[in-house]
Amino acid sequence: MAALSTTHSARTPRQCRLACALGLALLALMCSRGWSDQRVTAHDKTFWSALRAKGFNLPDEQVMPLALEAATLLGSTDPELRDAVAYEALATWIYKDQRLAADELEKLRVLLTTNSRRGLGEKDGDELFLRSFSTLVLSVLAAEDLKKPFLDAQEFDSLVDLGIEELGRERDLRGYTPAKGWGHATAHSADLLKFLSRSHWLRTDQQASIVNAIAERLRSAGEVFVWGEDARLAATLTSLARRADADPAPFEAWFTRLREESAAVWKGPFDPARYVPVRAQLNALSALTANLETDTGPAATIRAALRSLRAQAQ
């Protein structure tokens, strides 16, 4: 995502009130009929495709109502409508072109946070797409906050809590699915935490909570990730390791436990149920090792601990 202009055209109070009223009315209609039903949206796929062809360029008063509509399309099972249209529209208006004011970004944060928990803990349902892509757009909001702050401490903490909760409770680990495209809930939770891990708001205890949540996600998945989720989780760990106030302690505690888990795999008869979580963790940490190859400061301490682990736990 590239940083572009941060300017906004002036809006009159009446235009702002009208835009919000229209958007909220549309939102209420969509909630009453089901989030993933494309028929309830005010505009069809032809409209959205034409808008994409124009770079999502709109008069200011139309952006927020259409942003709310795009947020519903994140639950579409049509991957083109969900990925190429809805996500790209929101990423453009939030981050690339910065078309939304702070209060509008906050309205989207509240809506997307709610949608990110829809069906959380369930498996194999289509609500995966809404919660996963809502979280992906929340990662764009987190990236925008790094560039042009709008979150307060409480709002920031709620996003950290959400990302950690998702890693702990998500049971639908589908990556790419036939016909419906990317699910990728774990990768999108990692994306959210990656940007939050770069924020000045992040506390030391939250650093430890994120490291522990990632370790447990890899340990509890029951599979070795094959759709790039481990690399995305490693990117979050990289953001933590590169902080000026990075705390190596939770990394080192993780590596100590993983060393013990790895040793247990090779004692007695081979048990795949023991091997898979170890392999999943080592794959993510291999990506982290590569990311930190030339880093100095606290990251170098973490890199040294990683090398010791990998020498003993391959």
C-alpha positions as CSV (number, residue, x, y, z in Angstrom):
1,M,0.0,0.0,0.0
2,A,1.5,3.3,-1.1
3,A,1.2,6.5,0.8
4,L,-0.4,9.3,-1.3
5,S,-2.1,12.6,-0.6
6,T,-3.6,13.2,2.8
7,T,-5.8,16.2,1.8
8,H,-9.6,16.2,1.9
9,S,-12.0,18.4,0.0
10,A,-14.2,20.6,2.2
11,R,-17.7,19.3,3.1
12,T,-20.5,21.3,4.4
13,P,-22.1,20.1,7.7
14,R,-25.4,19.4,5.8
15,Q,-23.5,17.2,3.3
16,C,-21.8,15.2,6.1
17,R,-25.2,14.7,7.9
18,L,-26.8,13.6,4.7
19,A,-24.0,11.2,3.8
20,C,-24.0,9.6,7.2
21,A,-27.8,9.3,7.2
22,L,-27.8,7.6,3.8
23,G,-25.1,5.3,4.9
24,L,-26.7,4.3,8.1
25,A,-30.0,3.7,6.4
26,L,-28.3,1.4,3.9
27,L,-26.5,-0.4,6.7
28,A,-29.7,-1.0,8.6
29,L,-31.3,-2.5,5.5
30,M,-28.3,-4.8,4.9
31,C,-28.3,-6.0,8.6
32,S,-32.0,-6.9,8.4
33,R,-31.5,-9.1,5.3
34,G,-28.2,-10.8,5.9
35,W,-24.6,-9.6,5.3
36,S,-23.6,-12.0,2.5
37,D,-26.6,-11.5,0.4
38,Q,-25.4,-9.5,-2.6
39,R,-28.9,-8.7,-3.7
40,V,-29.5,-6.2,-0.9
41,T,-26.7,-3.9,-1.8
42,A,-27.7,-0.6,-3.5
43,H,-25.4,-1.2,-6.5
44,D,-24.8,-4.2,-8.6
45,K,-21.5,-5.7,-9.7
46,T,-21.5,-3.7,-12.9
47,F,-21.6,-0.5,-11.0
48,W,-18.7,-1.6,-8.7
49,S,-16.6,-2.8,-11.6
50,A,-17.0,0.5,-13.4
51,L,-16.1,2.3,-10.2
52,R,-12.9,0.2,-9.9
53,A,-12.0,1.0,-13.4
54,K,-12.1,4.7,-12.5
55,G,-9.8,4.1,-9.5
56,F,-12.7,4.4,-7.0
57,N,-12.7,8.2,-7.6
58,L,-15.9,9.8,-6.2
59,P,-17.2,13.1,-4.9
60,D,-16.5,13.3,-1.1
61,E,-20.1,13.1,-0.1
62,Q,-20.5,9.7,-1.8
63,V,-17.4,8.0,-0.2
64,M,-18.7,7.1,3.2
65,P,-22.1,5.7,2.1
66,L,-20.3,3.5,-0.4
67,A,-17.6,2.6,2.1
68,L,-20.4,1.2,4.3
69,E,-21.8,-0.7,1.3
70,A,-18.4,-2.1,0.4
71,A,-18.0,-3.3,4.0
72,T,-21.0,-5.6,3.4
73,L,-19.5,-6.9,0.2
74,L,-16.5,-8.2,2.2
75,G,-18.8,-11.1,3.0
76,S,-19.5,-12.0,-0.6
77,T,-18.7,-15.5,-1.8
78,D,-17.8,-13.9,-5.2
79,P,-14.0,-13.5,-4.9
80,E,-13.8,-10.8,-7.5
81,L,-16.5,-8.7,-5.8
82,R,-14.9,-9.3,-2.3
83,D,-11.2,-9.0,-3.1
84,A,-10.8,-6.9,-6.3
85,V,-13.7,-4.6,-5.6
86,A,-14.8,-4.3,-1.9
87,Y,-11.3,-4.7,-0.3
88,E,-9.6,-2.5,-2.9
89,A,-12.2,0.2,-2.6
90,L,-11.8,0.4,1.1
91,A,-8.0,0.2,1.0
92,T,-8.1,3.1,-1.6
93,W,-10.4,5.3,0.4
94,I,-8.9,4.6,3.8
95,Y,-5.1,4.5,3.1
96,K,-4.1,5.2,-0.5
97,D,-6.2,8.3,-1.1
98,Q,-7.2,9.0,2.5
99,R,-10.7,10.1,1.6
100,L,-12.3,9.4,5.0
101,A,-12.2,11.7,8.1
102,A,-11.3,10.4,11.6
103,D,-14.9,10.1,12.7
104,E,-15.7,8.1,9.6
105,L,-12.8,5.8,10.1
106,E,-14.0,5.2,13.6
107,K,-17.5,4.3,12.4
108,L,-15.9,1.7,10.0
109,R,-13.7,0.4,12.9
110,V,-16.7,-0.3,15.0
111,L,-18.6,-2.0,12.2
112,L,-15.7,-4.1,11.0
113,T,-14.8,-5.2,14.5
114,T,-18.4,-6.5,15.0
115,N,-18.2,-8.3,11.6
116,S,-14.8,-9.8,12.5
117,R,-16.4,-11.8,15.2
118,R,-19.4,-13.1,13.2
119,G,-19.3,-16.8,13.4
120,L,-15.9,-16.8,15.1
121,G,-15.2,-20.3,16.5
122,E,-17.3,-22.0,13.8
123,K,-16.0,-24.0,10.9
124,D,-16.7,-24.3,7.2
125,G,-19.4,-21.6,6.9
126,D,-19.5,-18.7,4.5
127,E,-19.3,-16.2,7.4
128,L,-15.6,-16.9,7.2
129,F,-15.3,-14.4,4.4
130,L,-17.0,-11.6,6.2
131,R,-15.0,-11.9,9.4
132,S,-11.7,-12.6,7.6
133,F,-11.9,-9.7,5.2
134,S,-13.3,-7.4,7.8
135,T,-10.1,-8.1,9.8
136,L,-8.0,-7.4,6.7
137,V,-9.6,-4.0,6.3
138,L,-9.0,-3.4,10.0
139,S,-5.3,-4.0,9.2
140,V,-5.6,-1.1,6.7
141,L,-7.1,1.1,9.4
142,A,-4.2,0.1,11.7
143,A,-1.7,1.0,8.9
144,E,-3.5,4.4,8.4
145,D,-3.3,5.1,12.1
146,L,0.5,4.7,11.8
147,K,0.6,7.3,9.1
148,K,-2.2,9.7,10.3
149,P,-3.2,8.8,13.9
150,F,-6.9,8.6,14.8
151,L,-7.1,5.8,17.3
152,D,-7.0,6.5,21.0
153,A,-5.6,4.1,23.6
154,Q,-8.8,2.3,24.3
155,E,-9.6,1.9,20.6
156,F,-6.1,0.6,20.0
157,D,-6.4,-1.9,22.8
158,S,-9.7,-3.2,21.5
159,L,-8.0,-4.0,18.2
160,V,-5.1,-5.8,19.9
161,D,-7.6,-7.8,21.9
162,L,-9.5,-8.7,18.7
163,G,-6.4,-9.9,16.9
164,I,-5.4,-12.1,19.8
165,E,-8.9,-13.4,20.3
166,E,-9.1,-14.4,16.6
167,L,-5.9,-16.3,16.7
168,G,-7.2,-18.2,19.8
169,R,-10.7,-18.9,18.6
170,E,-10.7,-19.2,14.8
171,R,-11.4,-22.8,13.7
172,D,-11.8,-22.2,10.0
173,L,-8.3,-22.5,8.7
174,R,-9.1,-22.6,5.0
175,G,-6.6,-20.8,2.9
176,Y,-7.6,-20.7,-0.8
177,T,-10.9,-22.4,-1.5
178,P,-12.3,-23.5,-4.9
179,A,-14.8,-21.1,-6.5
180,K,-14.9,-18.8,-3.4
181,G,-11.3,-17.8,-3.3
182,W,-9.3,-16.8,-0.3
183,G,-10.5,-17.4,3.2
184,H,-7.1,-16.8,5.0
185,A,-8.5,-15.8,8.4
186,T,-5.2,-16.5,10.2
187,A,-3.2,-14.5,7.7
188,H,-5.5,-11.5,8.0
189,S,-5.4,-11.6,11.8
190,A,-1.6,-11.6,11.5
191,D,-1.8,-8.6,9.1
192,L,-3.8,-6.7,11.7
193,L,-1.4,-7.5,14.5
194,K,1.6,-6.7,12.3
195,F,0.6,-3.0,12.0
196,L,-0.6,-2.8,15.6
197,S,2.9,-4.1,16.6
198,R,4.5,-1.0,15.2
199,S,2.4,1.5,17.1
200,H,3.6,3.7,19.9
201,W,0.5,2.6,21.9
202,L,1.7,-1.0,22.2
203,R,2.6,-1.9,25.8
204,T,5.2,-4.4,26.9
205,D,2.6,-6.8,28.2
206,Q,0.8,-6.6,24.8
207,Q,4.0,-7.6,23.1
208,A,4.1,-10.8,25.2
209,S,0.4,-11.5,24.6
210,I,0.9,-11.3,20.8
211,V,4.0,-13.6,20.9
212,N,2.1,-16.1,23.0
213,A,-1.0,-15.9,20.8
214,I,1.1,-16.6,17.7
215,A,2.9,-19.5,19.3
216,E,-0.4,-21.0,20.5
217,R,-2.0,-20.6,17.1
218,L,0.8,-22.5,15.4
219,R,0.8,-25.1,18.2
220,S,-3.0,-25.6,18.1
221,A,-3.8,-25.5,14.4
222,G,-3.5,-29.2,13.9
223,E,-1.9,-28.7,10.5
224,V,1.2,-27.2,8.9
225,F,0.1,-24.0,7.1
226,V,0.5,-24.1,3.4
227,W,-1.0,-20.9,2.2
228,G,1.6,-18.5,3.5
229,E,0.0,-18.0,6.9
230,D,3.3,-18.8,8.7
231,A,5.1,-16.1,6.8
232,R,2.4,-13.6,7.7
233,L,2.7,-14.5,11.4
234,A,6.4,-14.2,11.1
235,A,5.9,-10.6,9.7
236,T,4.1,-9.8,12.9
237,L,6.9,-11.2,15.0
238,T,9.3,-9.2,12.9
239,S,7.4,-6.0,13.7
240,L,7.7,-6.8,17.4
241,A,11.4,-7.7,17.2
242,R,12.2,-4.5,15.4
243,R,10.7,-2.2,18.0
244,A,13.1,0.0,20.0
245,D,11.5,-1.3,23.2
246,A,11.3,-4.9,22.0
247,D,11.2,-7.4,24.8
248,P,13.1,-10.6,24.0
249,A,11.8,-12.4,27.1
250,P,8.5,-13.8,25.6
251,F,10.5,-15.0,22.5
252,E,13.0,-16.7,24.6
253,A,10.3,-18.4,26.8
254,W,8.6,-19.6,23.6
255,F,11.9,-21.0,22.2
256,T,12.6,-22.9,25.4
257,R,9.3,-24.6,25.4
258,L,9.6,-25.4,21.6
259,R,13.0,-27.0,22.2
260,E,11.3,-29.3,24.7
261,E,8.4,-30.1,22.4
262,S,10.8,-30.9,19.6
263,A,12.9,-33.2,21.8
264,A,9.7,-35.0,22.8
265,V,8.9,-35.8,19.2
266,W,11.9,-38.1,18.9
267,K,11.4,-40.0,22.1
268,G,9.7,-43.3,21.6
269,P,7.5,-44.1,18.6
270,F,7.0,-41.3,16.1
271,D,3.7,-39.6,16.6
272,P,2.5,-37.2,13.8
273,A,0.3,-35.4,16.3
274,R,3.4,-34.3,18.2
275,Y,5.4,-33.5,15.0
276,V,2.9,-31.3,13.2
277,P,2.7,-28.4,15.8
278,V,6.5,-28.4,16.2
279,R,6.9,-28.3,12.4
280,A,4.3,-25.4,12.1
281,Q,6.2,-23.4,14.7
282,L,9.6,-24.0,13.2
283,N,8.4,-23.0,9.7
284,A,7.2,-19.6,11.0
285,L,10.4,-19.1,12.9
286,S,12.5,-19.9,9.9
287,A,10.8,-17.0,8.1
288,L,11.4,-14.8,11.2
289,T,15.1,-15.8,11.1
290,A,15.4,-14.7,7.5
291,N,13.6,-11.5,8.2
292,L,16.0,-10.5,11.0
293,E,19.1,-11.6,9.2
294,T,20.8,-8.1,9.2
295,D,19.0,-6.5,12.1
296,T,20.7,-5.0,15.1
297,G,19.5,-4.0,18.6
298,P,16.9,-6.1,20.4
299,A,16.2,-8.0,17.1
300,A,19.8,-9.3,17.1
301,T,19.3,-10.8,20.6
302,I,16.1,-12.6,19.3
303,R,18.0,-13.7,16.2
304,A,20.7,-15.3,18.3
305,A,18.2,-17.2,20.3
306,L,16.5,-18.3,17.1
307,R,19.7,-19.7,15.7
308,S,20.3,-21.6,18.9
309,L,16.8,-23.1,18.8
310,R,17.1,-24.0,15.1
311,A,20.4,-25.7,15.7
312,Q,18.8,-28.0,18.3
313,A,15.3,-28.4,16.9
314,Q,15.5,-29.2,13.2
